[in-house]
Amino acid sequence: MPLSTQSDQGDGQYVLVASLDNVRNLSNILKAIAFKDHALFNATPNGLKVTVEDSKCLQANAFIQSEIFQEFTIQEDSVSFQVNLTVLLDCLTIFGGSTVPGVTTALRLCYNGYGYPLKLFLEEGGVVTVCKINTQEPEEPIDFEFCSTNVTNKVILQSDSLREAFSELDMTSEVLQITMSPSQPYFRLSTFGNSGNAHYDYPKDSDMMELFQCTKTQTNRYKMSLLKPSTKALALSCKVSVRTDSQGFLSLQYLVRNDDGQICFVEYYCCPDEDVEEE
Amino acid sequence: MDCILIGSNVKVLAKAVQSLSRLGEELYLEPQENGLALRTVNSSRSAYACFLFSPLFFQKYTPPKSSTQRCKMVIKSVQAVFKSLSSLEKTVEKCRIELDIEKSRLTFTLHCKHGLLKTHNLSFQDSESLQAVFDKEGCANTLTAQPKLLVDTVLHFPPSLEEVRVSVNDERVLFRNHVEDEAEQSKAMMTEFCLSAEEFDRFVVNMHTCITFCLKELRGLLVFAESSGLPVSLYFDEPGRPMVLSLTDSVLEVNFVLATLSEEGQPRNHNSNMRRVSEPPITDDFMNDDVDYIIAMEAGELAGDSDWPEPPRHALTPPRLHGAAGDQQESSGECEDEDGQQGAEETPVEESGRPPNKKFRSLFFGSVLPTPSQMSNRTLQSQEVLASDSEDEDGSPSP
């Protein structure tokens, strides 16, 4: 890609400037949704939202609030652009992944607006790297129309136990079936693989279950291949909320604590595979 | 069949499954009156393993009413039930296994911490009984050792080593790697490991012998033995007869049965599971089948080992016929072949008398060139070449 496709401007003209003392507070979260090459960045005065989609059936969003940044200046109400996420992550981690205590890489992210490249200044131990990544036309993200009022079932679990279940899931199964019900089995993950089927049941009074609000018995199937990337977010998180709406759309929300103990969110939305009334 | 396991016994069962998975690809599950048997056999049917868990191993054990509750399944699917072996103890409180052939149901239910319930409904096939016929008490030699001793011994051999030779006399046991191909012998690194009789808890040697078997098949047992801490007993006698490794305690009996190479170099499976007890001894017709497996070795003194007693230098005596009736069965009842094909190939009888003297070519022990043998043992009466076909059962003298 030629370096001068997009022109550069001076400092004062930036539409968005964001600084972080520790770039890992951004890169770690982005890794949790980096299952596709391209990501949509949307910045508002509230912070940064990064969206990755797959085949119009799966959407992952990472939210990094403006408070996480040491500096977050935005000249417009909403700034959007699309970049190659893989390239961006390579740049953010350009100083390597070492976690030597006390040594952090600082980031200053600058964007001039539509048509301009995304400029990254990364500094570690006095060494500065400047990266310019070409931006692309932002695409409209899918709106799953998942709103709180449509939610029929919701549970909040501690990530530890769900991590264990996800790590043991039979990957020969094409689908992951999730059953949520006010009665037995309450919250069940099922797989149907080559060697048989398996069910993981979480009772509503388990001490891993922080919240249990199920109004209606629902069973939905989701493609395992779509949900697999969510395990990265699960690995980073300490709590996860699982919600389904009346249409069977799934929302997984992960509470992630970054290196400095601050809270960020990652969420995954997934379309159901088919309507299954019984197990 | 319905049984419940609690606490650390779940891990023992999981380790047994893991141990069996290193030998065969299918797990045969057979609930019996005297406990639950988990068995497997390797693809070449030269190694068999059985873990028998007595009813006391379980918190509750309900044997099936009919005796036809037997099934087999892909071992990987059972391993999937017991993933993350290391955390099994901490997370699993109870495990329930239910088998109902009529309802086509095999269910493993794990009750874990925090109320988490894991249910696995596995697919399986009906199967016939898989049982090897072997006689531990009838073996001439019995050695019992702490598992660590054997594990440490095996450690000295490369993991890729297939076959190992074990020679035993009144005072010690020698483990050597076995290299069959003459060309390889000059390039291969030969390792010899000697254990004196004192290192063993029990050392009963009634026959000085040298057997060769596949070490790989045993590694699964040794891992299990080490984790259980139970002493391992080896039962064997002459080459060609099966070797048995056994672990027992009050609630568990483990037996690994391996075929050993007969002195012609052909592995014999006459301990095999597929044997029909009533079958007559195999005739000469099978002799011609074994050309590929015959390894010729010239009789000669075993060099480089001065303490070694010199085995008799005469020609082999007429084979002893251990007929179908002669081999005592440890398992009661017939052995049935699950798919009915194997019965004819495996023979219950063995033939050669004494283990012959052998030399093997190596840098350390001098060398003798093995000569190619001829197929028919009948024509070699004048030579001290072992070329007899192991399948030759009818008592004809071997050279």
Interface residues (C-beta under 8 A of the other chain):
Chain A: S161 E164 A165 S167 E168 D170 P185 N194 S195 G196 N197 A198 H199 Y200 D201 Y202 P203 D205 S206 D207 M208
Chain B: M73 V74 K76 S77 A80 K83 S84 T91 L106 H114 G115 L116 L117 K118 T119 H120 N121 L122 S123
